[in-house]
Amino acid sequence: MAIMLEELQSPLPIAVGSLTSLAVTCVVLITVAGFYQTVRPRENFAISCMALVQAILFSAAGSILSYLLARRTGATWDSTLQRWDELLGFDWLAFVGVVDAHPWAAAILRMSYASLIPQIIAIVVALGFGYRFNQLQVVILGAMLAGTATIFLSPFFPAYGNYLHRGLSSVAFKHVHPWAGYAHAADLNGLRTGHFAILDLSEMQGIITFPSYHAALATVTAWGFWNSGNAPLRWGGSIISVTTIIATPVDGGHYLVDVLAGIAIAVVSVIAAKHLIRPS
């Protein structure tokens, strides 16, 4: 109700250009799926294309909803989230410091963190082309359930993350380059102060701190890789996904409790998806 009132009083326009790009991408994938469904039957090609369409559309809708829910939320939870980390015995600054002291570790984590979207594409294609349709359905539905839970929980725990909360700049580190820890600041500030101008899908950032959808989605993809039926993909993909989770506090500036909450949501979402989808 609050979102509806906010939109009626001060609606956020959507950049038409970004919707056009989204529409073209989906139309192309749907056309290819139709071709391989009717003209040259290849069920695995068709299903893979439609799964990508579902992932793209959910990502777009989820991004828009997360922005709408972030408008003028209450006091931030950064101090509380930091305190929860301390109660768990996790020293975030010391952890990042260890990574920063090892260039190879910082580089691996940075690449892993940035690889989440390619991971999703890879697991969708791998499961689809490999005729593991039930596993593909679980991955897509699990990601959607985890994303929905994360998005609707986020306005109750608004936060900026460790880098912004602690006032740390990128020059404080030698090898860690946490661009993602700062990228959402302008948008989140604009949404919270009522000065955000337009929703542009091509420019939107991941503005949710708690729970971490990055960790949740990486957990879902790890399950997908592990159940891919391909040994190299199982081990290689799972290791990359787990490394992505480890990178989330470093490159994303997340609190440990963000990551743990994201993992928990993903586990529940995958279990729910498996129960909702009947094996074919």
Protein Blocks (a to p, Z undefined) as FASTA:
>chain_A
ZZmmmmmmmccdddfklmmmmmmmmmmmmmmmmmmmmmmgcfklmmmmmmmmmmmmmmmm
mmmmmmmmmgopacdfklmmmmmmmmnopafklmmmmmmmmmklmmmmmmmmmmmmmmmm
mmmmmmmmnopaklmmmmmmmmmmmmmmmmmmmmmmgcebjklmnopafklpfklccfkl
mmmmmmmmmmmnopafbdcfklpccfbfbdcfklmmmmmmmmmmmmnopaklmmmmmmmm
mmmmmmmmmmnopafklmmmmmmmmmmmmmmmmmmpccZZ
